[in-house]
Amino acid sequence: MKIDLNADIGEGFGCYTMGDDEALMEIISSANIACGFHAGDPVIMDRTIRLAARRGIDIGAHVGFPDMLGFGRRQIQADPHELSNYVVYQLGALSGLARRAGCKMTHMSFHGALGNMAAADDALADPLVKAIAEFDPGLIISVSTNTAIERAAERYGLTCATAFLADRAYDDQGALVSRKLPGAVIEDKAAVLQRVVELLQDGCIRSISGNKLEMKVRQILVHGDTGGAVALAGSIRQAIADAGGDVVPVSRLV
């Protein structure tokens, strides 16, 4: 069994930091790097890219709404063409910095409210994914299960890597539960780890209502901005090793 251990990082701004990115990068195999819209800035992006490259970690763009005050978790109603330009702008920024550092951007993921909206709406997912395909048809899209993003990726010939968000609850259809609802974010680290162990052992998770859901994943995602993220990532990596698995960058799995 080979699986990617993935984290959202680079989510500080200026002199403000969020999460212990350097410690996380000793554990993970791919990174989703904020591109300056919901968090991050050119200096942080450059530093994060170079740290990841030195460790052989896959570099991905984490694109969201232009909403630093709300950390990209507030919905913005805008024309889909405008939103597709937001996506390409962020991809271009990270790709350019990666190229200058002598490495390549391998994947991307949608952050926060933008990702939730696109996942639930085929009419929105289509132009956003089309824009990704026009920018770089070789990019892997890191995505949760049962989403409009997956369907659009299939239409445009893009590869998806299904990610299991270890600290987020899923509904009975395999979609993420809204953060506005109780229990959407699982804060008990032992419970998070148990979900990972169950997934590794039998390929299933428990929905928020307790039902078993089969989930074929390529990535396990840890949110770098949450408390205890480094310890949790280390425990998950150990659980993968205990199950006889290997942690491998996502670009080597698809």
N, C-alpha and C positions, 0 to 999 in steps of 0.2 A: 504494500500500500504506500503510495506516494501522495502527499498533500502539501499545499502551500499554506504557510502561516503568515498572515497578512495583517497590516495595521495602518490606520489613518494617522499620519504624522505631519510635522511641519506646520502645526496649527497655531503658532504664536504670531506676534506682529511687532516689529521693531524690537524694543528692549523687553517686551513681554513674552514670556514663554508659557507653554501649555504642554504638560506631559514631559516625560524623560525620554526623548527620542533616541539619544545615543545608547542608553541602556536597552531600549526596545530593539534597536538594530543589532544587538548581539544575539538576538533570539529569533527574529522573524526572517522570512525569506523573500518577501516582497512588500513594497511600501506604496501607499496611496498618499501623494504629497499635495497639500493644499496649494492652490494656484493664485492666491491673491484676492479672491473674491469673498469667500466666507471667512478666510483666514490666510495667513502667510504673506510674504512680501518677497521681492526679488532676492534679497540677501539671504533670507531664511531658505528660500527655494534652492538657491545655489549651494549653500552649505549642506543642506539635507541630501541633495543629489550626490554630492561628492562623498559624503559619509557612506551613503548607500552603495555607491559604485565601488568603494574600497572594500566593502564587505561582500560583494557579489550579490547584492540584493536587487531584485527587479524594481524598476522605477516606473511608477504610474501617476497619472494626473487625477486629482480628486477635485472634480468641478462642481460648482454650486452657484447659487444666486449671489449677486453682489450685495451682501448683507452682513457686514462684519459685526454690527451691533447685535444682530440676532443670531450670529454664528451660522447663518444659512438655513436656519430651521423655521423661518417664517415664509409663507407662500407669497410670491410676487406674481401678479397676473399680468402677463405681457404676451405680445404676439409671438407665436411659435418661431417665426423667422428671426425675430429679435433674440429669442432665447437660444436658437441654434448658433447665432453669432457669439453669444456669451460663451457657449461651449467651445467653439473653435478658438476664440481668443485665449482661453485658459490652456487649451491643448498646445497652442503655438508657443505660449510663454514657457511652459515647462519643457517642451521639446527643444526649444532654442537653447535654454540653459543647459539641458542635458547634452546637446550636441557640442556646445562649447567645452563641456567637461570631458568630452571624449567617450560618451556613452549614449545609449538609446532608450527612449521611452517605450516600454513594452505593452502597457495596458492603461486603462482608465476606469474610473468609477464615478457615479453620480453621488453627490453629497446631499444629505438632509432633505429639505422640502422639495428641491428640484428632483431628486431621485424618487421620492415618494409620489410626486405628481406624475412623472413620466412612467413609473411602474404601473400606475393604475389607469392610464389614459393612452389608448392606441394613437389617437389623433395628435397627441403631444410627443409621444415616444418616436413616432415615425420621422419627423423632420430633425429631431435631435440626433438620432442614430444615423440618418442619412448624412448629416453634417460630419459625423465621425468617420464614416466610410469615405467621404470625399476628402477628408484631411489625411487619413492614413488607413487604408483598408486592412493593414496588417495588425492594427491595434486589437488587443483582447479587451472585451468589456467584462469587468467584474460586476456581477449582478446577483440579486437575491432570486429566489425561485418564483415561478408562476407570475411572470410580469409581462407587461406590454413591451418592455425593453428587449426581452428575449425574442419575442415574436418579430419585432422590427429588425433585430440583428439577423435573424434567419432570412428575412426578405432582402437584406442588403449584403448578405454573404460575409458577415462578421462573426468571429468566434466569441462565444461567451464562456466565462468560467463561473460556475455557480458558487457563491460564497455563503457560508453559514455564519450568521452574526451571533456569536456565542452568548452575548449578554442581552439579546433582544428576543421578545416573545413573538411567536408566529400564530396566526389564526388557523382555522381548520382547513383553509384552502392553500396554506403554505405561504401566505403573504405576511409581511411584517405588521404587527399591531401598532396603531398610531401611538406616538409618544404622549398624546393627550389622555390616553386611557390608563387606568391603574394596572400595574403589572407589566407594562410594555417594556420597561427597562428592568432587567434582573440584576439586582445589586448584591445578592448573596453569592459570594465567589464560589462557595462549595456547590451551590446549585448550578452555577455556570459550568463548572468543571464536570459535574455529573452529566450534564447535557452533552458535553463533548465526548465523554467516555461512551455514552449510549450510542452516539452517532458513529464513533469508530468501531464499536463492537457489532452493531446490527444494521447500520445505515439508516437509522430512524431517529427522529426527535419527537418530543411531546409538544403538542400545541398548547395554547394558553388554557384550553378547556380540558386538557389531559389526554386528548386523542393522539395515537401514534401516526406519524407522517413519515413516509419514506422520502429520503432526501439524498440525491447523488451529488456530492459536492467536490469541488476541486480546491476550495480555499476555506480556511477558518479565519474569521476576522476578529481582531481585538481593537476596541476603540482606544487610541492612545491618550485621549483627553480625560479618561475616567480614572478615578483613584484606584491605585493598586494594579494598574495595567501591566506593569513590568512583571510583577510576581505572578499575575494570572497568565500572562503569555508564557512565562517559564514553566508553569504547571501544565499548561496545555501541550507545550513541546515535550515535556516529560511523559505525558499521557500518550502522545503519539508514539514515542519511542517504546513505551511499555507495551503498546499494542502491536509492536513489530513494524511500525511504519517509518517512513523517511520524510523529512521536511525538505521540500524542493521548490524553487522559484516557479511561479505560475507559467512563465514562458516555456518551461521544460515539460509541462503537463498537457499542453494542447497542440 
